Amino acid sequence: MSEPISKHEEKGIPDQLIQIAHEQEGGAERVLGQIEVVQNSFEEIQSITKDCQEILSSLLPPSEERDKLVSRLEEIAIHSDNGLYNVQGVYDLFQYQDIVRQKLEKVGHRLIDVSEYILTNLLPAEETTKRSASSGRDILQRKAQEADQVKDEADEVIAEFFAKLRAQKPPQP
């Protein structure tokens, strides 16, 4: 029993590429929004840590415990700095991802252009041309073991091709 074809599979490859690019763009926007929240949290941790260090320095007399607590707060600030640095790295990765998305869209649009060109310029429009071997249309409608439907016309096309090819080559010494 065959599975039903999803809407995604019904579309042509160019349309699928463009759809993937748009999905990537939407996903990237959501992730970037969350990353901004994380960045703000790290900045807030840095600010609170600095405030705590100042409060400790002004309230408590110098002691080993106070110095140890200030040291731990400095470690928190360092980890927060590392977190902010890593968040910046994620932004850089998403800029790369955006470039990949744009390339996907570009490839999809180019494939659509090629497809439209082929449909407009290369597919035969005349009924007599559609039945000729040179159009290649009968290949899709016949079994592989069957002969060309119009072999004489196919032979003429091949002969014409080779004649033009020979005419373009300079004579060999």
Protein Blocks (a to p, Z undefined) as FASTA:
>chain_A
ZZdddfklmpcfklmmmmmmmmmmmmmmmmmmmmmmmmmmmmmmmmmmmmmmmmmmmmpc
cdfklmmmmmmmmmmmmmmmmmmmmmmmmmmmmmmmmmmmmmmmmmmmmmmmmmmmmmmm
mpcfbfklmmpmklommmmmpcfkbccfblmlmmmmmmmmmmmmmmmpccdZZ
